[in-house]
């Protein structure tokens, strides 16, 4: 219903337009238009590589992961063998020069200082190793 600005006298016609039926018709048309739209399909076209049968025979097995443990006192061990920071840097340099780099698993002890763990991770990154992970179970 429309709002009236002035008082109407008895028997005088109202000159306001009732737009309620117009709104109802527009809403029905909108719903019909939405229902009849085709569903949009968001597709991403990718050119994925195809495996060649001759390449599979030449595939080389990836190297075994290397576990670097940092103890609570800052001592470093390479696959269970205790080493110094200098030897760690030398070994990381050798591993970084391989054609296929191994995964480096850094396993800090729960009580290990952050600086000791950060030194190991920074050394690996500085030497160019990219496959690095940190095991937070910390026995």
N, CA, C and O atoms as a GROMACS GRO file, in nm:
protein
  556
    1UNK      N    1   0.083  -0.117   0.000
    1UNK     CA    2   0.000   0.000   0.000
    1UNK      C    3   0.088   0.124   0.000
    1UNK      O    4   0.197   0.125   0.057
    2UNK      N    5   0.039   0.223  -0.063
    2UNK     CA    6   0.112   0.348  -0.072
    2UNK      C    7   0.074   0.438   0.045
    2UNK      O    8  -0.035   0.427   0.101
    3UNK      N    9   0.166   0.526   0.080
    3UNK     CA   10   0.140   0.619   0.190
    3UNK      C   11   0.071   0.744   0.134
    3UNK      O   12   0.106   0.793   0.026
    4UNK      N   13  -0.024   0.792   0.205
    4UNK     CA   14  -0.098   0.910   0.158
    4UNK      C   15  -0.046   1.034   0.227
    4UNK      O   16  -0.023   1.036   0.348
    5UNK      N   17  -0.027   1.137   0.146
    5UNK     CA   18   0.028   1.261   0.200
    5UNK      C   19  -0.081   1.351   0.257
    5UNK      O   20  -0.057   1.424   0.353
    6UNK      N   21  -0.197   1.347   0.201
    6UNK     CA   22  -0.304   1.435   0.248
    6UNK      C   23  -0.430   1.356   0.277
    6UNK      O   24  -0.438   1.237   0.244
    7UNK      N   25  -0.528   1.418   0.337
    7UNK     CA   26  -0.652   1.350   0.369
    7UNK      C   27  -0.744   1.353   0.247
    7UNK      O   28  -0.760   1.457   0.183
    8UNK      N   29  -0.803   1.238   0.216
    8UNK     CA   30  -0.897   1.230   0.104
    8UNK      C   31  -1.038   1.261   0.155
    8UNK      O   32  -1.077   1.226   0.266
    9UNK      N   33  -1.109   1.327   0.070
    9UNK     CA   34  -1.249   1.349   0.105
    9UNK      C   35  -1.327   1.226   0.067
    9UNK      O   36  -1.283   1.147  -0.016
   10UNK      N   37  -1.437   1.210   0.126
   10UNK     CA   38  -1.525   1.095   0.104
   10UNK      C   39  -1.564   1.088  -0.044
   10UNK      O   40  -1.611   1.187  -0.101
   11UNK      N   41  -1.544   0.970  -0.106
   11UNK     CA   42  -1.585   0.946  -0.243
   11UNK      C   43  -1.485   0.994  -0.346
   11UNK      O   44  -1.508   0.975  -0.465
   12UNK      N   45  -1.375   1.054  -0.305
   12UNK     CA   46  -1.274   1.102  -0.399
   12UNK      C   47  -1.184   0.985  -0.438
   12UNK      O   48  -1.141   0.910  -0.350
   13UNK      N   49  -1.152   0.967  -0.567
   13UNK     CA   50  -1.069   0.853  -0.608
   13UNK      C   51  -0.923   0.872  -0.564
   13UNK      O   52  -0.872   0.984  -0.562
   14UNK      N   53  -0.856   0.757  -0.528
   14UNK     CA   54  -0.714   0.762  -0.492
   14UNK      C   55  -0.632   0.750  -0.620
   14UNK      O   56  -0.661   0.667  -0.705
   15UNK      N   57  -0.533   0.831  -0.633
   15UNK     CA   58  -0.454   0.832  -0.755
   15UNK      C   59  -0.319   0.760  -0.740
   15UNK      O   60  -0.230   0.779  -0.822
   16UNK      N   61  -0.303   0.679  -0.637
   16UNK     CA   62  -0.178   0.605  -0.616
   16UNK      C   63  -0.181   0.475  -0.692
   16UNK      O   64  -0.287   0.415  -0.709
   17UNK      N   65  -0.064   0.430  -0.740
   17UNK     CA   66  -0.053   0.304  -0.814
   17UNK      C   67  -0.016   0.194  -0.715
   17UNK      O   68   0.075   0.211  -0.634
   18UNK      N   69  -0.086   0.084  -0.722
   18UNK     CA   70  -0.056  -0.033  -0.639
   18UNK      C   71   0.049  -0.116  -0.714
   18UNK      O   72   0.019  -0.174  -0.818
   19UNK      N   73   0.172  -0.121  -0.661
   19UNK     CA   74   0.280  -0.190  -0.731
   19UNK      C   75   0.304  -0.332  -0.677
   19UNK      O   76   0.395  -0.400  -0.724
   20UNK      N   77   0.225  -0.376  -0.582
   20UNK     CA   78   0.242  -0.511  -0.526
   20UNK      C   79   0.229  -0.619  -0.633
   20UNK      O   80   0.314  -0.707  -0.637
   21UNK      N   81   0.128  -0.618  -0.720
   21UNK     CA   82   0.122  -0.722  -0.824
   21UNK      C   83   0.241  -0.716  -0.920
   21UNK      O   84   0.286  -0.820  -0.969
   22UNK      N   85   0.290  -0.598  -0.947
   22UNK     CA   86   0.405  -0.584  -1.036
   22UNK      C   87   0.529  -0.649  -0.973
   22UNK      O   88   0.606  -0.716  -1.043
   23UNK      N   89   0.548  -0.630  -0.843
   23UNK     CA   90   0.662  -0.690  -0.773
   23UNK      C   91   0.648  -0.842  -0.772
   23UNK      O   92   0.747  -0.912  -0.792
   24UNK      N   93   0.528  -0.894  -0.750
   24UNK     CA   94   0.506  -1.038  -0.750
   24UNK      C   95   0.541  -1.098  -0.886
   24UNK      O   96   0.608  -1.201  -0.893
   25UNK      N   97   0.497  -1.034  -0.992
   25UNK     CA   98   0.527  -1.085  -1.126
   25UNK      C   99   0.677  -1.082  -1.152
   25UNK      O  100   0.731  -1.177  -1.210
   26UNK      N  101   0.745  -0.976  -1.111
   26UNK     CA  102   0.890  -0.966  -1.132
   26UNK      C  103   0.966  -1.073  -1.054
   26UNK      O  104   1.063  -1.128  -1.105
   27UNK      N  105   0.922  -1.103  -0.932
   27UNK     CA  106   0.987  -1.208  -0.854
   27UNK      C  107   0.968  -1.344  -0.918
   27UNK      O  108   1.061  -1.425  -0.919
   28UNK      N  109   0.849  -1.372  -0.970
   28UNK     CA  110   0.824  -1.500  -1.038
   28UNK      C  111   0.912  -1.511  -1.161
   28UNK      O  112   0.970  -1.616  -1.186
   29UNK      N  113   0.924  -1.404  -1.239
   29UNK     CA  114   1.009  -1.406  -1.357
   29UNK      C  115   1.156  -1.425  -1.321
   29UNK      O  116   1.229  -1.496  -1.391
   30UNK      N  117   1.200  -1.362  -1.211
   30UNK     CA  118   1.338  -1.378  -1.167
   30UNK      C  119   1.367  -1.522  -1.126
   30UNK      O  120   1.471  -1.577  -1.163
   31UNK      N  121   1.277  -1.583  -1.052
   31UNK     CA  122   1.295  -1.723  -1.010
   31UNK      C  123   1.297  -1.814  -1.132
   31UNK      O  124   1.380  -1.905  -1.138
   32UNK      N  125   1.209  -1.791  -1.227
   32UNK     CA  126   1.207  -1.874  -1.348
   32UNK      C  127   1.337  -1.858  -1.428
   32UNK      O  128   1.390  -1.955  -1.482
   33UNK      N  129   1.388  -1.736  -1.434
   33UNK     CA  130   1.512  -1.711  -1.507
   33UNK      C  131   1.629  -1.782  -1.439
   33UNK      O  132   1.714  -1.839  -1.508
   34UNK      N  133   1.636  -1.779  -1.304
   34UNK     CA  134   1.744  -1.844  -1.231
   34UNK      C  135   1.737  -1.995  -1.249
   34UNK      O  136   1.841  -2.061  -1.264
   35UNK      N  137   1.616  -2.052  -1.247
   35UNK     CA  138   1.601  -2.197  -1.260
   35UNK      C  139   1.640  -2.243  -1.399
   35UNK      O  140   1.697  -2.352  -1.414
   36UNK      N  141   1.613  -2.165  -1.500
   36UNK     CA  142   1.641  -2.209  -1.636
   36UNK      C  143   1.784  -2.184  -1.681
   36UNK      O  144   1.822  -2.228  -1.789
   37UNK      N  145   1.865  -2.115  -1.602
   37UNK     CA  146   2.005  -2.093  -1.639
   37UNK      C  147   2.079  -2.226  -1.640
   37UNK      O  148   2.056  -2.310  -1.553
   38UNK      N  149   2.167  -2.246  -1.736
   38UNK     CA  150   2.248  -2.368  -1.733
   38UNK      C  151   2.351  -2.360  -1.620
   38UNK      O  152   2.402  -2.251  -1.590
   39UNK      N  153   2.382  -2.472  -1.559
   39UNK     CA  154   2.480  -2.468  -1.450
   39UNK      C  155   2.618  -2.431  -1.506
   39UNK      O  156   2.657  -2.477  -1.613
   40UNK      N  157   2.689  -2.348  -1.433
   40UNK     CA  158   2.822  -2.309  -1.477
   40UNK      C  159   2.922  -2.413  -1.431
   40UNK      O  160   2.919  -2.459  -1.317
   41UNK      N  161   3.007  -2.448  -1.520
   41UNK     CA  162   3.111  -2.546  -1.488
   41UNK      C  163   3.244  -2.474  -1.497
   41UNK      O  164   3.284  -2.425  -1.602
   42UNK      N  165   3.312  -2.470  -1.384
   42UNK     CA  166   3.443  -2.406  -1.381
   42UNK      C  167   3.547  -2.514  -1.408
   42UNK      O  168   3.577  -2.596  -1.321
   43UNK      N  169   3.600  -2.514  -1.526
   43UNK     CA  170   3.698  -2.614  -1.565
   43UNK      C  171   3.834  -2.546  -1.583
   43UNK      O  172   3.844  -2.436  -1.635
   44UNK      N  173   3.934  -2.615  -1.538
   44UNK     CA  174   4.070  -2.570  -1.558
   44UNK      C  175   4.134  -2.667  -1.656
   44UNK      O  176   4.147  -2.786  -1.629
   45UNK      N  177   4.174  -2.615  -1.770
   45UNK     CA  178   4.235  -2.700  -1.872
   45UNK      C  179   4.385  -2.707  -1.846
   45UNK      O  180   4.453  -2.605  -1.840
   46UNK      N  181   4.435  -2.830  -1.831
   46UNK     CA  182   4.576  -2.852  -1.804
   46UNK      C  183   4.634  -2.945  -1.910
   46UNK      O  184   4.568  -3.038  -1.955
   47UNK      N  185   4.755  -2.918  -1.946
   47UNK     CA  186   4.828  -3.009  -2.033
   47UNK      C  187   4.920  -3.090  -1.943
   47UNK      O  188   5.032  -3.048  -1.914
   48UNK      N  189   4.873  -3.205  -1.900
   48UNK     CA  190   4.953  -3.288  -1.811
   48UNK      C  191   5.048  -3.374  -1.892
   48UNK      O  192   5.015  -3.414  -2.004
   49UNK      N  193   5.164  -3.403  -1.839
   49UNK     CA  194   5.259  -3.486  -1.913
   49UNK      C  195   5.212  -3.630  -1.922
   49UNK      O  196   5.147  -3.683  -1.831
   50UNK      N  197   5.246  -3.692  -2.032
   50UNK     CA  198   5.210  -3.831  -2.055
   50UNK      C  199   5.335  -3.915  -2.032
   50UNK      O  200   5.442  -3.882  -2.082
   51UNK      N  201   5.320  -4.022  -1.958
   51UNK     CA  202   5.434  -4.108  -1.929
   51UNK      C  203   5.472  -4.185  -2.054
   51UNK      O  204   5.388  -4.243  -2.123
   52UNK      N  205   5.601  -4.185  -2.080
   52UNK     CA  206   5.647  -4.262  -2.196
   52UNK      C  207   5.703  -4.395  -2.146
   52UNK      O  208   5.769  -4.398  -2.042
   53UNK      N  209   5.677  -4.505  -2.217
   53UNK     CA  210   5.722  -4.636  -2.169
   53UNK      C  211   5.874  -4.649  -2.166
   53UNK      O  212   5.927  -4.724  -2.084
   54UNK      N  213   5.945  -4.579  -2.253
   54UNK     CA  214   6.091  -4.592  -2.253
   54UNK      C  215   6.155  -4.516  -2.137
   54UNK      O  216   6.264  -4.550  -2.092
   55UNK      N  217   6.084  -4.413  -2.087
   55UNK     CA  218   6.140  -4.334  -1.977
   55UNK      C  219   6.131  -4.409  -1.844
   55UNK      O  220   6.214  -4.388  -1.756
   56UNK      N  221   6.032  -4.494  -1.830
   56UNK     CA  222   6.015  -4.565  -1.703
   56UNK      C  223   6.129  -4.660  -1.674
   56UNK      O  224   6.166  -4.679  -1.558
   57UNK      N  225   6.186  -4.719  -1.777
   57UNK     CA  226   6.297  -4.811  -1.757
   57UNK      C  227   6.421  -4.737  -1.709
   57UNK      O  228   6.502  -4.792  -1.635
   58UNK      N  229   6.436  -4.613  -1.753
   58UNK     CA  230   6.555  -4.536  -1.717
   58UNK      C  231   6.539  -4.460  -1.585
   58UNK      O  232   6.632  -4.393  -1.541
   59UNK      N  233   6.422  -4.471  -1.522
   59UNK     CA  234   6.399  -4.398  -1.398
   59UNK      C  235   6.491  -4.448  -1.288
   59UNK      O  236   6.512  -4.568  -1.271
   60UNK      N  237   6.545  -4.353  -1.214
   60UNK     CA  238   6.638  -4.385  -1.107
   60UNK      C  239   6.562  -4.375  -0.974
   60UNK      O  240   6.484  -4.283  -0.953
   61UNK      N  241   6.588  -4.469  -0.887
   61UNK     CA  242   6.522  -4.467  -0.757
   61UNK      C  243   6.574  -4.347  -0.678
   61UNK      O  244   6.693  -4.318  -0.681
   62UNK      N  245   6.484  -4.276  -0.607
   62UNK     CA  246   6.530  -4.160  -0.530
   62UNK      C  247   6.619  -4.205  -0.414
   62UNK      O  248   6.602  -4.314  -0.361
   63UNK      N  249   6.714  -4.120  -0.375
   63UNK     CA  250   6.802  -4.156  -0.264
   63UNK      C  251   6.725  -4.164  -0.132
   63UNK      O  252   6.619  -4.104  -0.116
   64UNK      N  253   6.783  -4.238  -0.040
   64UNK     CA  254   6.719  -4.252   0.091
   64UNK      C  255   6.720  -4.120   0.165
   64UNK      O  256   6.814  -4.042   0.153
   65UNK      N  257   6.612  -4.093   0.242
   65UNK     CA  258   6.609  -3.968   0.320
   65UNK      C  259   6.720  -3.966   0.425
   65UNK      O  260   6.762  -4.070   0.475
   66UNK      N  261   6.764  -3.847   0.457
   66UNK     CA  262   6.869  -3.828   0.557
   66UNK      C  263   6.804  -3.771   0.683
   66UNK      O  264   6.737  -3.668   0.678
   67UNK      N  265   6.826  -3.838   0.794
   67UNK     CA  266   6.771  -3.791   0.921
   67UNK      C  267   6.876  -3.715   1.001
   67UNK      O  268   6.980  -3.771   1.037
   68UNK      N  269   6.850  -3.589   1.027
   68UNK     CA  270   6.942  -3.507   1.108
   68UNK      C  271   6.872  -3.481   1.241
   68UNK      O  272   6.767  -3.417   1.246
   69UNK      N  273   6.932  -3.530   1.348
   69UNK     CA  274   6.873  -3.518   1.481
   69UNK      C  275   6.947  -3.410   1.558
   69UNK      O  276   7.070  -3.406   1.559
   70UNK      N  277   6.871  -3.322   1.623
   70UNK     CA  278   6.928  -3.219   1.709
   70UNK      C  279   6.885  -3.251   1.852
   70UNK      O  280   6.767  -3.246   1.885
   71UNK      N  281   6.984  -3.284   1.935
   71UNK     CA  282   6.955  -3.321   2.074
   71UNK      C  283   6.932  -3.198   2.160
   71UNK      O  284   6.951  -3.084   2.116
   72UNK      N  285   6.890  -3.222   2.285
   72UNK     CA  286   6.857  -3.113   2.377
   72UNK      C  287   6.977  -3.024   2.406
   72UNK      O  288   6.960  -2.906   2.434
   73UNK      N  289   7.098  -3.080   2.399
   73UNK     CA  290   7.218  -3.001   2.428
   73UNK      C  291   7.280  -2.939   2.303
   73UNK      O  292   7.386  -2.878   2.310
   74UNK      N  293   7.213  -2.953   2.187
   74UNK     CA  294   7.262  -2.894   2.062
   74UNK      C  295   7.347  -2.987   1.980
   74UNK      O  296   7.395  -2.949   1.873
   75UNK      N  297   7.368  -3.111   2.028
   75UNK     CA  298   7.448  -3.208   1.953
   75UNK      C  299   7.371  -3.252   1.828
   75UNK      O  300   7.250  -3.271   1.832
   76UNK      N  301   7.444  -3.266   1.718
   76UNK     CA  302   7.383  -3.301   1.590
   76UNK      C  303   7.427  -3.441   1.551
   76UNK      O  304   7.543  -3.477   1.566
   77UNK      N  305   7.331  -3.520   1.501
   77UNK     CA  306   7.366  -3.653   1.450
   77UNK      C  307   7.307  -3.670   1.310
   77UNK      O  308   7.195  -3.628   1.283
   78UNK      N  309   7.386  -3.733   1.222
   78UNK     CA  310   7.351  -3.757   1.082
   78UNK      C  311   7.320  -3.906   1.069
   78UNK      O  312   7.411  -3.988   1.074
   79UNK      N  313   7.194  -3.941   1.052
   79UNK     CA  314   7.149  -4.081   1.046
   79UNK      C  315   7.204  -4.162   1.163
   79UNK      O  316   7.247  -4.276   1.146
   80UNK      N  317   7.202  -4.103   1.282
   80UNK     CA  318   7.246  -4.172   1.403
   80UNK      C  319   7.393  -4.153   1.436
   80UNK      O  320   7.435  -4.192   1.545
   81UNK      N  321   7.472  -4.097   1.347
   81UNK     CA  322   7.615  -4.077   1.370
   81UNK      C  323   7.639  -3.934   1.417
   81UNK      O  324   7.606  -3.840   1.346
   82UNK      N  325   7.698  -3.915   1.538
   82UNK     CA  326   7.724  -3.780   1.587
   82UNK      C  327   7.826  -3.708   1.499
   82UNK      O  328   7.930  -3.763   1.464
   83UNK      N  329   7.796  -3.583   1.464
   83UNK     CA  330   7.886  -3.503   1.381
   83UNK      C  331   7.890  -3.360   1.436
   83UNK      O  332   7.805  -3.319   1.516
   84UNK      N  333   7.991  -3.284   1.391
   84UNK     CA  334   8.003  -3.144   1.432
   84UNK      C  335   7.934  -3.056   1.327
   84UNK      O  336   7.890  -3.104   1.223
   85UNK      N  337   7.925  -2.926   1.357
   85UNK     CA  338   7.860  -2.833   1.264
   85UNK      C  339   7.940  -2.820   1.134
   85UNK      O  340   7.882  -2.804   1.027
   86UNK      N  341   8.072  -2.827   1.143
   86UNK     CA  342   8.156  -2.816   1.024
   86UNK      C  343   8.133  -2.936   0.933
   86UNK      O  344   8.120  -2.920   0.811
   87UNK      N  345   8.128  -3.055   0.991
   87UNK     CA  346   8.104  -3.176   0.912
   87UNK      C  347   7.963  -3.174   0.854
   87UNK      O  348   7.942  -3.220   0.742
   88UNK      N  349   7.868  -3.121   0.930
   88UNK     CA  350   7.731  -3.108   0.880
   88UNK      C  351   7.728  -3.023   0.754
   88UNK      O  352   7.664  -3.060   0.656
   89UNK      N  353   7.795  -2.911   0.756
   89UNK     CA  354   7.799  -2.822   0.641
   89UNK      C  355   7.864  -2.891   0.522
   89UNK      O  356   7.817  -2.876   0.409
   90UNK      N  357   7.972  -2.965   0.544
   90UNK     CA  358   8.040  -3.037   0.436
   90UNK      C  359   7.949  -3.143   0.375
   90UNK      O  360   7.940  -3.155   0.253
   91UNK      N  361   7.881  -3.218   0.459
   91UNK     CA  362   7.793  -3.323   0.408
   91UNK      C  363   7.673  -3.265   0.334
   91UNK      O  364   7.630  -3.319   0.232
   92UNK      N  365   7.619  -3.155   0.384
   92UNK     CA  366   7.507  -3.092   0.315
   92UNK      C  367   7.550  -3.040   0.178
   92UNK      O  368   7.473  -3.046   0.082
   93UNK      N  369   7.674  -2.989   0.170
   93UNK     CA  370   7.726  -2.940   0.041
   93UNK      C  371   7.737  -3.055  -0.058
   93UNK      O  372   7.705  -3.038  -0.176
   94UNK      N  373   7.782  -3.171  -0.012
   94UNK     CA  374   7.793  -3.288  -0.101
   94UNK      C  375   7.655  -3.334  -0.147
   94UNK      O  376   7.636  -3.365  -0.264
   95UNK      N  377   7.560  -3.338  -0.057
   95UNK     CA  378   7.424  -3.383  -0.092
   95UNK      C  379   7.355  -3.285  -0.187
   95UNK      O  380   7.275  -3.327  -0.270
   96UNK      N  381   7.386  -3.156  -0.175
   96UNK     CA  382   7.324  -3.056  -0.262
   96UNK      C  383   7.374  -3.066  -0.405
   96UNK      O  384   7.305  -3.023  -0.497
   97UNK      N  385   7.493  -3.122  -0.424
   97UNK     CA  386   7.550  -3.133  -0.559
   97UNK      C  387   7.501  -3.255  -0.635
   97UNK      O  388   7.532  -3.270  -0.753
   98UNK      N  389   7.427  -3.342  -0.571
   98UNK     CA  390   7.374  -3.461  -0.640
   98UNK      C  391   7.269  -3.420  -0.742
   98UNK      O  392   7.206  -3.316  -0.730
   99UNK      N  393   7.253  -3.505  -0.844
   99UNK     CA  394   7.153  -3.478  -0.948
   99UNK      C  395   7.012  -3.484  -0.888
   99UNK      O  396   6.929  -3.398  -0.917
  100UNK      N  397   6.986  -3.583  -0.806
  100UNK     CA  398   6.858  -3.595  -0.736
  100UNK      C  399   6.886  -3.578  -0.587
  100UNK      O  400   6.950  -3.662  -0.525
  101UNK      N  401   6.839  -3.468  -0.533
  101UNK     CA  402   6.866  -3.439  -0.393
  101UNK      C  403   6.781  -3.528  -0.302
  101UNK      O  404   6.664  -3.551  -0.331
  102UNK      N  405   6.839  -3.576  -0.193
  102UNK     CA  406   6.761  -3.655  -0.098
  102UNK      C  407   6.675  -3.564  -0.010
  102UNK      O  408   6.698  -3.443  -0.002
  103UNK      N  409   6.578  -3.624   0.054
  103UNK     CA  410   6.497  -3.550   0.151
  103UNK      C  411   6.577  -3.538   0.280
  103UNK      O  412   6.643  -3.633   0.323
  104UNK      N  413   6.569  -3.422   0.341
  104UNK     CA  414   6.636  -3.399   0.470
  104UNK      C  415   6.528  -3.391   0.576
  104UNK      O  416   6.441  -3.304   0.571
  105UNK      N  417   6.533  -3.481   0.672
  105UNK     CA  418   6.437  -3.483   0.782
  105UNK      C  419   6.507  -3.432   0.908
  105UNK      O  420   6.591  -3.502   0.965
  106UNK      N  421   6.472  -3.314   0.951
  106UNK     CA  422   6.530  -3.258   1.073
  106UNK      C  423   6.440  -3.299   1.189
  106UNK      O  424   6.319  -3.273   1.190
  107UNK      N  425   6.501  -3.365   1.288
  107UNK     CA  426   6.426  -3.416   1.403
  107UNK      C  427   6.478  -3.351   1.531
  107UNK      O  428   6.570  -3.404   1.594
  108UNK      N  429   6.422  -3.238   1.571
  108UNK     CA  430   6.471  -3.173   1.693
  108UNK      C  431   6.410  -3.237   1.818
  108UNK      O  432   6.296  -3.282   1.817
  109UNK      N  433   6.488  -3.239   1.924
  109UNK     CA  434   6.438  -3.283   2.054
  109UNK      C  435   6.347  -3.173   2.109
  109UNK      O  436   6.364  -3.055   2.076
  110UNK      N  437   6.252  -3.212   2.193
  110UNK     CA  438   6.160  -3.113   2.250
  110UNK      C  439   6.233  -3.006   2.330
  110UNK      O  440   6.187  -2.891   2.337
  111UNK      N  441   6.343  -3.041   2.390
  111UNK     CA  442   6.417  -2.946   2.474
  111UNK      C  443   6.531  -2.877   2.399
  111UNK      O  444   6.606  -2.800   2.459
  112UNK      N  445   6.544  -2.903   2.268
  112UNK     CA  446   6.652  -2.841   2.190
  112UNK      C  447   6.627  -2.693   2.175
  112UNK      O  448   6.513  -2.648   2.161
  113UNK      N  449   6.736  -2.617   2.178
  113UNK     CA  450   6.724  -2.472   2.162
  113UNK      C  451   6.688  -2.441   2.017
  113UNK      O  452   6.729  -2.511   1.924
  114UNK      N  453   6.611  -2.335   2.002
  114UNK     CA  454   6.568  -2.294   1.868
  114UNK      C  455   6.688  -2.258   1.781
  114UNK      O  456   6.688  -2.286   1.661
  115UNK      N  457   6.788  -2.197   1.838
  115UNK     CA  458   6.904  -2.154   1.760
  115UNK      C  459   6.977  -2.272   1.698
  115UNK      O  460   7.029  -2.261   1.587
  116UNK      N  461   6.983  -2.385   1.770
  116UNK     CA  462   7.052  -2.503   1.716
  116UNK      C  463   6.974  -2.561   1.599
  116UNK      O  464   7.033  -2.601   1.498
  117UNK      N  465   6.842  -2.567   1.612
  117UNK     CA  466   6.758  -2.620   1.504
  117UNK      C  467   6.759  -2.525   1.385
  117UNK      O  468   6.768  -2.569   1.270
  118UNK      N  469   6.751  -2.396   1.411
  118UNK     CA  470   6.754  -2.297   1.304
  118UNK      C  471   6.886  -2.300   1.230
  118UNK      O  472   6.889  -2.277   1.109
  119UNK      N  473   6.996  -2.329   1.299
  119UNK     CA  474   7.127  -2.338   1.234
  119UNK      C  475   7.129  -2.453   1.134
  119UNK      O  476   7.182  -2.439   1.023
  120UNK      N  477   7.073  -2.566   1.172
  120UNK     CA  478   7.070  -2.682   1.081
  120UNK      C  479   6.985  -2.651   0.958
  120UNK      O  480   7.026  -2.680   0.845
  121UNK      N  481   6.867  -2.594   0.979
  121UNK     CA  482   6.778  -2.562   0.866
  121UNK      C  483   6.842  -2.457   0.776
  121UNK      O  484   6.836  -2.468   0.654
  122UNK      N  485   6.902  -2.354   0.836
  122UNK     CA  486   6.966  -2.249   0.757
  122UNK      C  487   7.084  -2.302   0.679
  122UNK      O  488   7.108  -2.261   0.565
  123UNK      N  489   7.160  -2.394   0.738
  123UNK     CA  490   7.274  -2.453   0.667
  123UNK      C  491   7.227  -2.532   0.545
  123UNK      O  492   7.288  -2.524   0.438
  124UNK      N  493   7.118  -2.606   0.561
  124UNK     CA  494   7.066  -2.683   0.448
  124UNK      C  495   7.017  -2.591   0.338
  124UNK      O  496   7.040  -2.618   0.220
  125UNK      N  497   6.949  -2.485   0.374
  125UNK     CA  498   6.901  -2.391   0.272
  125UNK      C  499   7.016  -2.315   0.208
  125UNK      O  500   7.013  -2.288   0.088
  126UNK      N  501   7.116  -2.280   0.284
  126UNK     CA  502   7.230  -2.206   0.232
  126UNK      C  503   7.307  -2.290   0.130
  126UNK      O  504   7.361  -2.236   0.033
  127UNK      N  505   7.312  -2.420   0.152
  127UNK     CA  506   7.384  -2.508   0.058
  127UNK      C  507   7.301  -2.541  -0.065
  127UNK      O  508   7.354  -2.598  -0.161
  128UNK      N  509   7.172  -2.507  -0.065
  128UNK     CA  510   7.090  -2.528  -0.184
  128UNK      C  511   6.997  -2.648  -0.178
  128UNK      O  512   6.940  -2.685  -0.280
  129UNK      N  513   6.981  -2.708  -0.063
  129UNK     CA  514   6.889  -2.821  -0.050
  129UNK      C  515   6.746  -2.767  -0.040
  129UNK      O  516   6.718  -2.674   0.036
  130UNK      N  517   6.657  -2.827  -0.118
  130UNK     CA  518   6.519  -2.776  -0.122
  130UNK      C  519   6.420  -2.873  -0.063
  130UNK      O  520   6.308  -2.833  -0.030
  131UNK      N  521   6.455  -2.997  -0.048
  131UNK     CA  522   6.362  -3.097   0.004
  131UNK      C  523   6.390  -3.116   0.153
  131UNK      O  524   6.462  -3.208   0.193
  132UNK      N  525   6.331  -3.029   0.234
  132UNK     CA  526   6.361  -3.023   0.376
  132UNK      C  527   6.232  -3.032   0.456
  132UNK      O  528   6.134  -2.965   0.424
  133UNK      N  529   6.231  -3.113   0.558
  133UNK     CA  530   6.113  -3.125   0.643
  133UNK      C  531   6.153  -3.131   0.789
  133UNK      O  532   6.264  -3.172   0.821
  134UNK      N  533   6.063  -3.089   0.876
  134UNK     CA  534   6.090  -3.090   1.020
  134UNK      C  535   5.989  -3.182   1.086
  134UNK      O  536   5.868  -3.164   1.072
  135UNK      N  537   6.041  -3.280   1.160
  135UNK     CA  538   5.956  -3.372   1.235
  135UNK      C  539   5.939  -3.315   1.374
  135UNK      O  540   6.036  -3.306   1.450
  136UNK      N  541   5.817  -3.277   1.409
  136UNK     CA  542   5.795  -3.210   1.537
  136UNK      C  543   5.755  -3.307   1.649
  136UNK      O  544   5.711  -3.263   1.755
  137UNK      N  545   5.769  -3.437   1.626
  137UNK     CA  546   5.730  -3.529   1.733
  137UNK      C  547   5.826  -3.516   1.851
  137UNK      O  548   5.785  -3.528   1.966
  138UNK      N  549   5.953  -3.493   1.823
  138UNK     CA  550   6.054  -3.462   1.926
  138UNK      C  551   6.052  -3.552   2.044
  138UNK      O  552   6.003  -3.513   2.150
  139UNK      N  553   6.104  -3.672   2.032
  139UNK     CA  554   6.102  -3.771   2.139
  139UNK      C  555   6.168  -3.726   2.264
  139UNK      O  556   6.174  -3.800   2.361
   0.00000   0.00000   0.00000
